[in-house]
């Protein structure tokens, strides 16, 4: 699978993260665990999941490609002087 197709996997991934940012299944539930409402635990878990997925997104290089920037390895290879350049430099 090419990079562009792999990058497209991130669109539904982030759509699901946005959709479940609000704890829809927990509306109207007054349950508490360890002194905190369950919806707080939902957000703690959700933010942890967002952190892991966004870290993978950035490390995969999809962020750089999506912003129209070259990755550091491509920038270094293209410059010829061994310096990693900004993505907008020739």
Secondary structure, DSSP 4 states (H G I P E B T S, - for coil): --HHHHHHHHHHHHHHHHHTSS-GGGTT---EETTEEHHHHHHHHHHHHHHHHHHHHHHTTHHHHHTT---HHHHHHHHSSSPPPPTT--
